[in-house]
Amino acid sequence: MSAAEQAGLEIIAVSPDSNEQSQRLANGLRVSYRFVADRDLAVARSWGLVHPHGGPDGQDVPRPATIVLDREGIVRWFSITRNYQVRPDPADVLRAVRALQTSAAMVRDR
Amino acid sequence: MTSGRLAALSVLIALGAIAGYVSLLRVPLVRNHPEGYIVAFAVATALAALAVVRPRGRRWPAWLALSLSGLLLIGGAWFDFIIARVPVTSTVLRVGERPPDFRLADASGRPVTLSQYRGQKPVVLVFYRGYW
């Protein structure tokens, strides 16, 4: 993804990790996501994205999911994994995002 | 092929599968096909079993290879088919609908809401399990 495409898009990563842990992860991966802390899984729970007792110590953890929202906050594409080793192909996410960016460009050109 | 060579090949395939999977975890094709390492472990187990029934040569390398690949096959299958499975839950996500807003703090302590991007830009939300 080009810098320009990334500038026109916000990537928000949600996990129960503390902000310090997320910061370490962000630094390690050198990514410009916004990491937000859903410490008690309140958001994951209200969205129905909790894997009960899925953690290594039997704690509840989020179901890994990737969701593309358009400018109006409407869900345009999403993927929820059935096997936590498996994640959506970045190419599929990119295609969903580009579809939004192209339609926005067409609106601007009119 | 002699029993010893079959055993060595079995070990090579089993360990090679682990090394390959771990080092290529960032490649979506590898990451998204964990059954690949199970197939490799199964092939390694079959080769080791062949090595065990070979009439000539020392037997202990064959038994060693069979225990290694067998354990990896059982462990890998248990992890992939049981541990890593995520149960289906009913979610609020529907294409064409707006999910409820949230307010969470980012790394610098600033609140982040979905509504703040309304009319601004698309958002890709990634829920992940975290590293605890």
gemmi code that builds the backbone of each chain (N, CA, C; Angstrom):
import gemmi

chains = {
    "A": [
        ("MET", (0.853, -1.200, 0.000), (0.000, 0.000, 0.000), (0.888, 1.251, 0.000)),
        ("SER", (0.561, 2.186, -0.861), (1.377, 3.395, -0.951), (1.137, 4.290, 0.254)),
        ("ALA", (2.058, 5.248, 0.464), (1.937, 6.176, 1.590), (0.658, 7.000, 1.452)),
        ("ALA", (0.354, 7.387, 0.192), (-0.837, 8.202, -0.042), (-2.102, 7.427, 0.331)),
        ("GLU", (-2.116, 6.142, -0.049), (-3.280, 5.323, 0.279), (-3.416, 5.179, 1.785)),
        ("GLN", (-2.254, 5.033, 2.445), (-2.303, 4.861, 3.888), (-2.763, 6.140, 4.574)),
        ("ALA", (-2.406, 7.276, 3.984), (-2.791, 8.554, 4.586), (-4.308, 8.735, 4.532)),
        ("GLY", (-4.942, 8.146, 3.523), (-6.386, 8.297, 3.379), (-7.159, 7.214, 4.092)),
        ("LEU", (-6.564, 6.648, 5.113), (-7.143, 5.464, 5.740), (-6.648, 5.394, 7.178)),
        ("GLU", (-7.509, 4.940, 8.080), (-7.047, 4.740, 9.452), (-7.083, 3.247, 9.753)),
        ("ILE", (-5.985, 2.734, 10.264), (-5.961, 1.331, 10.666), (-5.939, 1.298, 12.195)),
        ("ILE", (-6.950, 0.703, 12.774), (-7.053, 0.651, 14.231), (-6.952, -0.802, 14.676)),
        ("ALA", (-6.003, -1.080, 15.540), (-5.806, -2.439, 16.050), (-6.329, -2.502, 17.483)),
        ("VAL", (-7.264, -3.405, 17.720), (-7.925, -3.515, 19.022), (-7.516, -4.832, 19.686)),
        ("SER", (-7.027, -4.754, 20.902), (-6.692, -5.973, 21.641), (-6.804, -5.702, 23.134)),
        ("PRO", (-6.831, -6.774, 23.937), (-6.885, -6.551, 25.386), (-5.536, -6.172, 25.979)),
        ("ASP", (-4.491, -6.087, 25.143), (-3.165, -5.748, 25.659), (-3.143, -4.354, 26.268)),
        ("SER", (-2.207, -4.159, 27.188), (-2.003, -2.828, 27.735), (-1.373, -1.959, 26.653)),
        ("ASN", (-1.477, -0.646, 26.809), (-0.906, 0.251, 25.812), (0.601, 0.102, 25.704)),
        ("GLU", (1.256, -0.231, 26.820), (2.720, -0.395, 26.792), (3.083, -1.590, 25.899)),
        ("GLN", (2.343, -2.694, 26.063), (2.613, -3.877, 25.243), (2.395, -3.565, 23.768)),
        ("SER", (1.293, -2.860, 23.483), (0.977, -2.537, 22.092), (2.054, -1.644, 21.493)),
        ("GLN", (2.564, -0.729, 22.304), (3.603, 0.176, 21.828), (4.852, -0.614, 21.445)),
        ("ARG", (5.181, -1.599, 22.287), (6.341, -2.444, 21.979), (6.121, -3.188, 20.674)),
        ("LEU", (4.900, -3.711, 20.510), (4.559, -4.443, 19.291), (4.668, -3.514, 18.085)),
        ("ALA", (4.114, -2.288, 18.237), (4.121, -1.315, 17.138), (5.552, -0.965, 16.760)),
        ("ASN", (6.391, -0.767, 17.763), (7.792, -0.432, 17.484), (8.492, -1.592, 16.797)),
        ("GLY", (8.199, -2.812, 17.266), (8.830, -3.997, 16.694), (8.425, -4.194, 15.248)),
        ("LEU", (7.149, -3.956, 14.941), (6.655, -4.180, 13.583), (6.859, -2.957, 12.699)),
        ("ARG", (7.190, -1.815, 13.311), (7.343, -0.545, 12.593), (6.097, -0.253, 11.750)),
        ("VAL", (4.959, -0.232, 12.405), (3.726, 0.061, 11.683), (3.080, 1.306, 12.264)),
        ("SER", (2.235, 1.937, 11.464), (1.615, 3.176, 11.900), (0.142, 2.951, 12.218)),
        ("TYR", (-0.173, 1.794, 12.795), (-1.553, 1.567, 13.200), (-1.812, 2.365, 14.469)),
        ("ARG", (-3.081, 2.619, 14.728), (-3.437, 3.132, 16.051), (-3.827, 1.940, 16.882)),
        ("PHE", (-3.069, 1.671, 17.901), (-3.379, 0.565, 18.798), (-4.254, 1.098, 19.914)),
        ("VAL", (-5.389, 0.453, 20.133), (-6.236, 0.864, 21.261), (-6.430, -0.331, 22.190)),
        ("ALA", (-6.551, -0.011, 23.463), (-6.620, -1.057, 24.487), (-8.068, -1.310, 24.903)),
        ("ASP", (-8.504, -2.527, 24.640), (-9.843, -2.973, 25.055), (-9.611, -3.929, 26.235)),
        ("ARG", (-9.125, -3.355, 27.338), (-8.596, -4.143, 28.457), (-9.561, -5.215, 28.953)),
        ("ASP", (-10.828, -4.843, 29.140), (-11.784, -5.799, 29.711), (-12.655, -6.444, 28.627)),
        ("LEU", (-12.262, -6.283, 27.350), (-12.989, -6.859, 26.210), (-14.410, -6.297, 26.075)),
        ("ALA", (-14.649, -5.122, 26.647), (-16.008, -4.566, 26.602), (-16.476, -4.388, 25.154)),
        ("VAL", (-15.586, -3.878, 24.289), (-15.983, -3.649, 22.895), (-16.134, -4.978, 22.161)),
        ("ALA", (-15.133, -5.847, 22.325), (-15.213, -7.163, 21.677), (-16.510, -7.867, 22.093)),
        ("ARG", (-16.859, -7.767, 23.351), (-18.059, -8.427, 23.859), (-19.324, -7.817, 23.245)),
        ("SER", (-19.368, -6.484, 23.184), (-20.593, -5.863, 22.668), (-20.724, -6.089, 21.154)),
        ("TRP", (-19.614, -6.378, 20.488), (-19.676, -6.670, 19.052), (-19.856, -8.173, 18.796)),
        ("GLY", (-19.854, -8.965, 19.839), (-20.010, -10.414, 19.676), (-18.734, -11.095, 19.217)),
        ("LEU", (-17.600, -10.481, 19.510), (-16.326, -11.021, 19.032), (-15.475, -11.546, 20.186)),
        ("VAL", (-16.055, -12.407, 21.007), (-15.278, -12.988, 22.104), (-15.210, -14.499, 21.937)),
        ("HIS", (-14.003, -15.030, 22.054), (-13.784, -16.472, 22.060), (-13.705, -16.863, 23.542)),
        ("PRO", (-14.784, -17.465, 24.087), (-14.785, -17.750, 25.519), (-13.691, -18.756, 25.882)),
        ("HIS", (-12.940, -18.452, 26.906), (-11.867, -19.323, 27.427), (-10.857, -19.690, 26.337)),
        ("GLY", (-10.669, -18.812, 25.367), (-9.773, -19.133, 24.249), (-8.307, -18.855, 24.536)),
        ("GLY", (-8.023, -18.177, 25.658), (-6.637, -17.821, 25.963), (-5.860, -18.985, 26.550)),
        ("PRO", (-4.545, -18.830, 26.656), (-3.711, -19.925, 27.156), (-4.019, -20.300, 28.605)),
        ("ASP", (-4.522, -19.327, 29.386), (-4.854, -19.644, 30.769), (-6.364, -19.749, 30.947)),
        ("GLY", (-7.064, -19.991, 29.840), (-8.514, -20.151, 29.918), (-9.269, -18.835, 29.993)),
        ("GLN", (-8.561, -17.718, 29.792), (-9.269, -16.432, 29.830), (-9.967, -16.178, 28.492)),
        ("ASP", (-10.972, -15.295, 28.519), (-11.643, -14.925, 27.271), (-10.685, -14.076, 26.436)),
        ("VAL", (-10.710, -14.277, 25.131), (-9.885, -13.463, 24.225), (-10.750, -13.049, 23.037)),
        ("PRO", (-10.318, -12.005, 22.298), (-11.104, -11.618, 21.120), (-11.008, -12.685, 20.028)),
        ("ARG", (-12.065, -12.781, 19.210), (-11.982, -13.569, 17.980), (-11.262, -12.691, 16.975)),
        ("PRO", (-10.154, -13.172, 16.403), (-9.452, -12.329, 15.433), (-10.366, -11.969, 14.256)),
        ("ALA", (-10.464, -10.675, 13.990), (-11.363, -10.219, 12.930), (-10.781, -8.988, 12.255)),
        ("THR", (-11.052, -8.843, 10.981), (-10.635, -7.664, 10.225), (-11.880, -7.091, 9.566)),
        ("ILE", (-12.109, -5.786, 9.779), (-13.347, -5.156, 9.319), (-13.014, -3.879, 8.556)),
        ("VAL", (-13.582, -3.737, 7.370), (-13.391, -2.519, 6.584), (-14.663, -1.683, 6.652)),
        ("LEU", (-14.516, -0.445, 7.186), (-15.648, 0.473, 7.306), (-15.446, 1.618, 6.311)),
        ("ASP", (-16.530, 2.027, 5.667), (-16.387, 3.148, 4.733), (-16.405, 4.471, 5.506)),
        ("ARG", (-16.368, 5.582, 4.767), (-16.320, 6.903, 5.417), (-17.499, 7.172, 6.340)),
        ("GLU", (-18.597, 6.482, 6.105), (-19.775, 6.719, 6.944), (-19.861, 5.709, 8.089)),
        ("GLY", (-18.820, 4.918, 8.232), (-18.800, 3.957, 9.334), (-19.625, 2.709, 9.060)),
        ("ILE", (-19.961, 2.489, 7.781), (-20.742, 1.315, 7.393), (-19.784, 0.162, 7.068)),
        ("VAL", (-20.128, -1.039, 7.536), (-19.296, -2.218, 7.241), (-19.379, -2.520, 5.746)),
        ("ARG", (-18.240, -2.569, 5.072), (-18.207, -2.906, 3.640), (-17.635, -4.286, 3.392)),
        ("TRP", (-16.809, -4.758, 4.315), (-16.159, -6.066, 4.147), (-15.688, -6.496, 5.522)),
        ("PHE", (-15.800, -7.773, 5.827), (-15.170, -8.240, 7.064), (-14.818, -9.716, 6.959)),
        ("SER", (-13.926, -10.100, 7.816), (-13.480, -11.492, 7.856), (-13.218, -11.862, 9.309)),
        ("ILE", (-13.809, -12.958, 9.736), (-13.583, -13.449, 11.099), (-13.028, -14.856, 10.961)),
        ("THR", (-11.880, -15.101, 11.569), (-11.231, -16.386, 11.346), (-11.872, -17.506, 12.168)),
        ("ARG", (-11.813, -18.716, 11.616), (-12.273, -19.905, 12.330), (-11.102, -20.657, 12.956)),
        ("ASN", (-9.887, -20.249, 12.596), (-8.675, -20.904, 13.092), (-7.690, -19.768, 13.331)),
        ("TYR", (-7.256, -19.590, 14.571), (-6.516, -18.356, 14.836), (-5.130, -18.294, 14.201)),
        ("GLN", (-4.696, -19.367, 13.580), (-3.452, -19.294, 12.811), (-3.702, -18.611, 11.469)),
        ("VAL", (-4.952, -18.601, 11.046), (-5.296, -18.118, 9.711), (-5.844, -16.692, 9.787)),
        ("ARG", (-5.311, -15.820, 8.967), (-5.770, -14.424, 8.904), (-6.124, -14.105, 7.460)),
        ("PRO", (-6.958, -13.063, 7.261), (-7.291, -12.749, 5.865), (-6.042, -12.384, 5.080)),
        ("ASP", (-6.065, -12.698, 3.805), (-4.977, -12.328, 2.921), (-4.965, -10.799, 2.799)),
        ("PRO", (-3.822, -10.155, 3.061), (-3.765, -8.688, 2.953), (-4.271, -8.188, 1.605)),
        ("ALA", (-4.083, -8.987, 0.549), (-4.534, -8.569, -0.780), (-6.049, -8.390, -0.806)),
        ("ASP", (-6.778, -9.246, -0.072), (-8.239, -9.133, -0.028), (-8.667, -7.869, 0.709)),
        ("VAL", (-7.980, -7.567, 1.830), (-8.305, -6.367, 2.603), (-8.043, -5.133, 1.747)),
        ("LEU", (-6.891, -5.158, 1.074), (-6.495, -4.037, 0.228), (-7.520, -3.804, -0.886)),
        ("ARG", (-8.017, -4.896, -1.460), (-9.002, -4.783, -2.536), (-10.270, -4.103, -2.006)),
        ("ALA", (-10.683, -4.504, -0.796), (-11.888, -3.914, -0.199), (-11.685, -2.425, 0.068)),
        ("VAL", (-10.478, -2.068, 0.550), (-10.182, -0.669, 0.848), (-10.108, 0.143, -0.445)),
        ("ARG", (-9.440, -0.405, -1.451), (-9.277, 0.322, -2.719), (-10.615, 0.560, -3.383)),
        ("ALA", (-11.526, -0.388, -3.245), (-12.860, -0.215, -3.825), (-13.510, 1.033, -3.232)),
        ("LEU", (-13.303, 1.272, -1.924), (-13.872, 2.456, -1.274), (-13.176, 3.714, -1.749)),
        ("GLN", (-11.836, 3.627, -1.850), (-11.089, 4.825, -2.228), (-11.376, 5.216, -3.665)),
        ("THR", (-11.577, 4.232, -4.546), (-11.897, 4.554, -5.930), (-13.276, 5.207, -6.019)),
        ("SER", (-14.241, 4.660, -5.289), (-15.593, 5.241, -5.386), (-15.588, 6.657, -4.825)),
        ("ALA", (-14.748, 6.920, -3.804), (-14.668, 8.278, -3.242), (-14.049, 9.229, -4.265)),
        ("ALA", (-13.022, 8.749, -4.994), (-12.364, 9.579, -5.999), (-13.355, 9.937, -7.108)),
        ("MET", (-14.221, 8.972, -7.476), (-15.200, 9.219, -8.522), (-16.189, 10.279, -8.083)),
        ("VAL", (-16.555, 10.267, -6.807), (-17.480, 11.275, -6.297), (-16.836, 12.655, -6.368)),
        ("ARG", (-15.561, 12.706, -6.005), (-14.856, 13.987, -6.028), (-14.741, 14.531, -7.445)),
        ("ASP", (-14.510, 13.644, -8.416), (-14.287, 14.066, -9.802), (-15.553, 14.631, -10.438)),
        ("ARG", (-16.686, 14.273, -9.905), (-17.931, 14.668, -10.560), (-18.163, 16.172, -10.504)),
    ],
    "B": [
        ("MET", (16.211, -47.602, -0.928), (16.859, -46.778, 0.097), (17.015, -47.586, 1.389)),
        ("THR", (18.129, -47.406, 2.059), (18.335, -48.150, 3.302), (17.465, -47.572, 4.411)),
        ("SER", (17.335, -48.369, 5.462), (16.533, -47.937, 6.607), (17.061, -46.617, 7.180)),
        ("GLY", (18.399, -46.534, 7.323), (19.005, -45.331, 7.898), (18.726, -44.090, 7.065)),
        ("ARG", (18.810, -44.245, 5.743), (18.566, -43.078, 4.868), (17.110, -42.637, 4.906)),
        ("LEU", (16.220, -43.617, 4.939), (14.791, -43.277, 5.042), (14.516, -42.522, 6.338)),
        ("ALA", (15.153, -42.993, 7.433), (14.972, -42.339, 8.742), (15.483, -40.908, 8.688)),
        ("ALA", (16.666, -40.724, 8.074), (17.239, -39.378, 7.981), (16.339, -38.465, 7.157)),
        ("LEU", (15.796, -39.008, 6.063), (14.908, -38.219, 5.202), (13.651, -37.811, 5.976)),
        ("SER", (13.136, -38.735, 6.778), (11.950, -38.461, 7.581), (12.200, -37.301, 8.543)),
        ("VAL", (13.333, -37.359, 9.254), (13.682, -36.297, 10.210), (13.852, -34.969, 9.480)),
        ("LEU", (14.507, -35.030, 8.317), (14.750, -33.818, 7.527), (13.430, -33.154, 7.124)),
        ("ILE", (12.474, -33.952, 6.689), (11.180, -33.408, 6.256), (10.435, -32.813, 7.446)),
        ("ALA", (10.455, -33.539, 8.580), (9.727, -33.050, 9.765), (10.317, -31.737, 10.262)),
        ("LEU", (11.636, -31.694, 10.437), (12.260, -30.471, 10.951), (12.228, -29.362, 9.914)),
        ("GLY", (12.363, -29.730, 8.640), (12.289, -28.738, 7.568), (10.924, -28.069, 7.513)),
        ("ALA", (9.880, -28.860, 7.779), (8.527, -28.295, 7.780), (8.389, -27.252, 8.878)),
        ("ILE", (8.944, -27.541, 10.070), (8.861, -26.582, 11.175), (9.628, -25.317, 10.821)),
        ("ALA", (10.874, -25.501, 10.355), (11.714, -24.346, 10.015), (11.056, -23.509, 8.923)),
        ("GLY", (10.525, -24.179, 7.909), (9.891, -23.468, 6.800), (8.662, -22.699, 7.249)),
        ("TYR", (7.820, -23.355, 8.063), (6.586, -22.708, 8.505), (6.891, -21.492, 9.356)),
        ("VAL", (7.828, -21.649, 10.312), (8.157, -20.546, 11.216), (8.787, -19.386, 10.452)),
        ("SER", (9.704, -19.696, 9.538), (10.411, -18.601, 8.868), (9.544, -17.927, 7.809)),
        ("LEU", (8.510, -18.612, 7.326), (7.662, -18.010, 6.287), (6.278, -17.626, 6.827)),
        ("LEU", (6.194, -17.444, 8.143), (4.904, -17.154, 8.777), (4.265, -15.879, 8.247)),
        ("ARG", (5.102, -14.966, 7.746), (4.556, -13.698, 7.251), (4.043, -13.787, 5.827)),
        ("VAL", (4.295, -14.905, 5.185), (3.771, -15.092, 3.832), (2.349, -15.649, 3.961)),
        ("PRO", (1.342, -14.882, 3.486), (-0.053, -15.316, 3.703), (-0.320, -16.745, 3.242)),
        ("LEU", (0.278, -17.136, 2.119), (0.026, -18.476, 1.579), (0.484, -19.558, 2.568)),
        ("VAL", (1.584, -19.308, 3.255), (2.097, -20.277, 4.233), (1.279, -20.181, 5.514)),
        ("ARG", (1.128, -18.971, 6.019), (0.435, -18.749, 7.278), (-0.991, -19.301, 7.215)),
        ("ASN", (-1.652, -19.094, 6.086), (-3.061, -19.461, 6.001), (-3.293, -20.927, 5.627)),
        ("HIS", (-2.223, -21.681, 5.522), (-2.373, -23.113, 5.248), (-1.600, -23.949, 6.252)),
        ("PRO", (-2.035, -23.884, 7.536), (-1.328, -24.650, 8.569), (-1.409, -26.152, 8.325)),
        ("GLU", (-2.371, -26.586, 7.500), (-2.458, -28.020, 7.208), (-1.208, -28.488, 6.450)),
        ("GLY", (-0.445, -27.542, 5.902), (0.791, -27.887, 5.194), (1.766, -28.619, 6.102)),
        ("TYR", (1.928, -28.121, 7.356), (2.886, -28.792, 8.236), (2.357, -30.149, 8.678)),
        ("ILE", (1.043, -30.292, 8.728), (0.484, -31.595, 9.109), (0.753, -32.627, 8.010)),
        ("VAL", (0.572, -32.203, 6.767), (0.866, -33.105, 5.643), (2.340, -33.520, 5.682)),
        ("ALA", (3.236, -32.531, 5.939), (4.673, -32.844, 5.997), (4.960, -33.841, 7.123)),
        ("PHE", (4.342, -33.645, 8.292), (4.545, -34.567, 9.420), (4.013, -35.967, 9.067)),
        ("ALA", (2.914, -36.005, 8.334), (2.338, -37.301, 7.941), (3.279, -38.032, 6.976)),
        ("VAL", (3.848, -37.274, 6.030), (4.798, -37.871, 5.083), (6.019, -38.393, 5.839)),
        ("ALA", (6.512, -37.570, 6.804), (7.681, -37.964, 7.599), (7.374, -39.231, 8.400)),
        ("THR", (6.176, -39.320, 8.950), (5.772, -40.497, 9.727), (5.723, -41.736, 8.829)),
        ("ALA", (5.177, -41.574, 7.625), (5.083, -42.701, 6.692), (6.475, -43.197, 6.300)),
        ("LEU", (7.397, -42.261, 6.036), (8.767, -42.649, 5.667), (9.455, -43.377, 6.822)),
        ("ALA", (9.247, -42.875, 8.063), (9.866, -43.507, 9.229), (9.295, -44.915, 9.428)),
        ("ALA", (8.001, -45.062, 9.191), (7.376, -46.387, 9.330), (7.966, -47.355, 8.300)),
        ("LEU", (8.187, -46.843, 7.082), (8.847, -47.655, 6.043), (10.243, -48.075, 6.494)),
        ("ALA", (10.959, -47.108, 7.103), (12.322, -47.372, 7.571), (12.320, -48.480, 8.626)),
        ("VAL", (11.296, -48.472, 9.489), (11.207, -49.464, 10.567), (11.034, -50.878, 9.995)),
        ("VAL", (10.258, -51.006, 8.910), (9.989, -52.340, 8.369), (11.025, -52.799, 7.329)),
        ("ARG", (11.997, -51.919, 7.021), (13.071, -52.345, 6.111), (13.840, -53.512, 6.736)),
        ("PRO", (14.093, -54.579, 5.975), (14.756, -55.744, 6.576), (16.213, -55.497, 6.969)),
        ("ARG", (16.947, -54.681, 6.186), (18.393, -54.533, 6.454), (18.705, -53.253, 7.212)),
        ("GLY", (19.829, -53.269, 7.911), (20.338, -52.068, 8.565), (19.934, -51.955, 10.020)),
        ("ARG", (20.560, -50.992, 10.678), (20.243, -50.764, 12.086), (18.808, -50.239, 12.209)),
        ("ARG", (18.159, -50.590, 13.320), (16.770, -50.182, 13.474), (16.564, -48.922, 14.326)),
        ("TRP", (17.524, -48.641, 15.251), (17.224, -47.548, 16.189), (17.005, -46.189, 15.530)),
        ("PRO", (17.737, -45.851, 14.432), (17.444, -44.535, 13.830), (16.009, -44.478, 13.312)),
        ("ALA", (15.533, -45.610, 12.793), (14.169, -45.645, 12.261), (13.146, -45.426, 13.380)),
        ("TRP", (13.367, -46.093, 14.499), (12.435, -45.915, 15.625), (12.469, -44.487, 16.153)),
        ("LEU", (13.670, -43.910, 16.185), (13.827, -42.523, 16.642), (13.045, -41.585, 15.718)),
        ("ALA", (13.224, -41.788, 14.412), (12.538, -40.942, 13.431), (11.023, -41.119, 13.541)),
        ("LEU", (10.604, -42.366, 13.802), (9.167, -42.619, 13.897), (8.569, -41.946, 15.133)),
        ("SER", (9.294, -41.985, 16.263), (8.751, -41.316, 17.451), (8.688, -39.814, 17.245)),
        ("LEU", (9.750, -39.252, 16.645), (9.768, -37.803, 16.427), (8.622, -37.375, 15.515)),
        ("SER", (8.538, -38.008, 14.344), (7.530, -37.558, 13.373), (6.121, -37.888, 13.877)),
        ("GLY", (5.974, -39.013, 14.563), (4.661, -39.375, 15.099), (4.177, -38.364, 16.131)),
        ("LEU", (5.097, -37.978, 17.036), (4.731, -36.990, 18.056), (4.379, -35.658, 17.412)),
        ("LEU", (5.166, -35.259, 16.411), (4.886, -33.991, 15.730), (3.535, -34.048, 15.016)),
        ("LEU", (3.234, -35.199, 14.423), (1.964, -35.344, 13.705), (0.778, -35.221, 14.673)),
        ("ILE", (0.884, -35.918, 15.808), (-0.205, -35.854, 16.791), (-0.312, -34.446, 17.375)),
        ("GLY", (0.847, -33.893, 17.765), (0.850, -32.549, 18.359), (0.341, -31.503, 17.376)),
        ("GLY", (0.805, -31.577, 16.125), (0.405, -30.604, 15.110), (-1.082, -30.682, 14.810)),
        ("ALA", (-1.588, -31.909, 14.691), (-3.007, -32.082, 14.395), (-3.852, -31.599, 15.566)),
        ("TRP", (-3.412, -31.908, 16.777), (-4.133, -31.478, 17.978), (-4.187, -29.950, 18.025)),
        ("PHE", (-3.060, -29.302, 17.721), (-3.020, -27.838, 17.752), (-3.912, -27.245, 16.666)),
        ("ASP", (-3.759, -27.747, 15.433), (-4.470, -27.146, 14.306), (-5.972, -27.424, 14.350)),
        ("PHE", (-6.357, -28.639, 14.726), (-7.781, -29.005, 14.650), (-8.548, -28.730, 15.936)),
        ("ILE", (-7.835, -28.575, 17.068), (-8.554, -28.376, 18.328), (-8.203, -27.042, 18.985)),
        ("ILE", (-6.913, -26.860, 19.299), (-6.501, -25.665, 20.047), (-6.779, -24.372, 19.278)),
        ("ALA", (-6.407, -24.337, 17.991), (-6.465, -23.084, 17.238), (-7.858, -22.767, 16.686)),
        ("ARG", (-8.824, -23.659, 16.907), (-10.171, -23.413, 16.371), (-10.876, -22.343, 17.184)),
        ("VAL", (-11.537, -21.455, 16.497), (-12.270, -20.374, 17.146), (-13.758, -20.634, 16.948)),
        ("PRO", (-14.519, -20.755, 18.042), (-15.946, -21.048, 17.885), (-16.693, -19.878, 17.239)),
        ("VAL", (-17.724, -20.204, 16.504), (-18.541, -19.181, 15.859), (-19.428, -18.525, 16.916)),
        ("THR", (-19.474, -17.206, 16.905), (-20.364, -16.494, 17.814), (-21.254, -15.600, 16.964)),
        ("SER", (-22.336, -15.116, 17.533), (-23.168, -14.217, 16.737), (-22.665, -12.803, 16.961)),
        ("THR", (-22.315, -12.145, 15.865), (-21.695, -10.822, 15.967), (-22.652, -9.744, 15.459)),
        ("VAL", (-22.271, -8.490, 15.713), (-23.088, -7.372, 15.234), (-22.731, -7.009, 13.792)),
        ("LEU", (-21.735, -7.705, 13.226), (-21.230, -7.296, 11.914), (-22.140, -7.759, 10.776)),
        ("ARG", (-22.662, -6.806, 10.022), (-23.438, -7.096, 8.810), (-22.950, -6.116, 7.752)),
        ("VAL", (-22.632, -6.633, 6.583), (-22.222, -5.732, 5.504), (-23.388, -4.802, 5.194)),
        ("GLY", (-23.091, -3.496, 5.123), (-24.130, -2.516, 4.840), (-24.725, -1.895, 6.096)),
        ("GLU", (-24.300, -2.388, 7.267), (-24.805, -1.808, 8.515), (-23.683, -1.141, 9.296)),
        ("ARG", (-24.080, -0.238, 10.187), (-23.097, 0.480, 10.991), (-23.020, -0.157, 12.374)),
        ("PRO", (-21.874, -0.701, 12.725), (-21.743, -1.309, 14.059), (-21.719, -0.226, 15.138)),
        ("PRO", (-21.995, -0.598, 16.387), (-22.020, 0.417, 17.450), (-20.663, 1.099, 17.625)),
        ("ASP", (-20.701, 2.341, 18.000), (-19.484, 3.125, 18.214), (-18.780, 2.621, 19.475)),
        ("PHE", (-17.510, 2.952, 19.608), (-16.806, 2.657, 20.856), (-15.887, 3.811, 21.185)),
        ("ARG", (-15.379, 3.786, 22.392), (-14.429, 4.800, 22.832), (-13.354, 4.078, 23.628)),
        ("LEU", (-12.146, 4.046, 23.059), (-11.027, 3.355, 23.714), (-9.803, 4.264, 23.648)),
        ("ALA", (-8.898, 4.087, 24.603), (-7.699, 4.934, 24.641), (-6.609, 4.339, 23.753)),
        ("ASP", (-5.905, 5.208, 23.024), (-4.773, 4.714, 22.231), (-3.495, 4.765, 23.073)),
        ("ALA", (-2.360, 4.471, 22.433), (-1.102, 4.328, 23.171), (-0.700, 5.607, 23.907)),
        ("SER", (-1.138, 6.755, 23.374), (-0.759, 7.995, 24.046), (-1.858, 8.454, 24.998)),
        ("GLY", (-2.859, 7.603, 25.208), (-3.908, 7.924, 26.166), (-5.065, 8.708, 25.570)),
        ("ARG", (-4.961, 9.053, 24.268), (-6.041, 9.811, 23.637), (-7.200, 8.890, 23.301)),
        ("PRO", (-8.425, 9.368, 23.519), (-9.565, 8.510, 23.192), (-9.744, 8.380, 21.680)),
        ("VAL", (-10.110, 7.186, 21.242), (-10.381, 6.921, 19.836), (-11.824, 6.445, 19.734)),
        ("THR", (-12.596, 7.084, 18.864), (-13.960, 6.613, 18.617), (-14.095, 6.367, 17.119)),
        ("LEU", (-15.063, 5.549, 16.750), (-15.305, 5.336, 15.313), (-15.960, 6.564, 14.712)),
        ("SER", (-16.816, 7.229, 15.513), (-17.577, 8.360, 14.960), (-16.658, 9.519, 14.569)),
        ("GLN", (-15.461, 9.589, 15.171), (-14.574, 10.693, 14.820), (-14.080, 10.604, 13.375)),
        ("TYR", (-14.216, 9.423, 12.765), (-13.784, 9.270, 11.366), (-14.942, 9.437, 10.391)),
        ("ARG", (-16.148, 9.595, 10.929), (-17.331, 9.733, 10.087), (-17.158, 10.918, 9.143)),
        ("GLY", (-17.328, 10.671, 7.856), (-17.162, 11.735, 6.864), (-15.713, 12.072, 6.573)),
        ("GLN", (-14.778, 11.392, 7.252), (-13.353, 11.699, 7.081), (-12.643, 10.667, 6.195)),
        ("LYS", (-12.514, 9.448, 6.716), (-11.817, 8.420, 5.934), (-12.278, 7.015, 6.314)),
        ("PRO", (-12.012, 6.059, 5.428), (-12.346, 4.670, 5.758), (-11.477, 4.180, 6.916)),
        ("VAL", (-11.972, 3.189, 7.613), (-11.254, 2.622, 8.761), (-11.119, 1.110, 8.560)),
        ("VAL", (-9.926, 0.610, 8.786), (-9.745, -0.840, 8.851), (-9.548, -1.184, 10.325)),
        ("LEU", (-10.458, -1.978, 10.860), (-10.392, -2.371, 12.269), (-9.842, -3.784, 12.349)),
        ("VAL", (-8.852, -3.964, 13.167), (-8.277, -5.298, 13.326), (-8.406, -5.720, 14.791)),
        ("PHE", (-9.246, -6.699, 15.044), (-9.301, -7.275, 16.389), (-8.280, -8.407, 16.430)),
        ("TYR", (-7.400, -8.388, 17.419), (-6.448, -9.504, 17.534), (-6.379, -9.967, 18.980)),
        ("ARG", (-5.875, -11.183, 19.138), (-5.932, -11.835, 20.445), (-5.052, -11.183, 21.489)),
        ("GLY", (-3.991, -10.533, 21.032), (-3.086, -9.889, 21.976), (-2.018, -10.850, 22.445)),
        ("TYR", (-1.039, -10.292, 23.096), (0.097, -11.097, 23.534), (0.100, -11.276, 25.041)),
        ("TRP", (-0.935, -10.757, 25.649), (-1.067, -10.813, 27.120), (0.186, -10.317, 27.814)),
    ],
}
model = gemmi.Model(1)
for chain_id, residues in chains.items():
    chain = gemmi.Chain(chain_id)
    for i, (resn, *xyz) in enumerate(residues, 1):
        res = gemmi.Residue()
        res.name, res.seqid = resn, gemmi.SeqId(i, " ")
        for name, pos in zip(("N", "CA", "C"), xyz):
            atom = gemmi.Atom()
            atom.name, atom.element = name, gemmi.Element(name[0])
            atom.pos, atom.b_iso = gemmi.Position(*pos), 0.0
            res.add_atom(atom)
        chain.add_residue(res)
    model.add_chain(chain)
structure = gemmi.Structure()
structure.add_model(model)
structure.setup_entities()
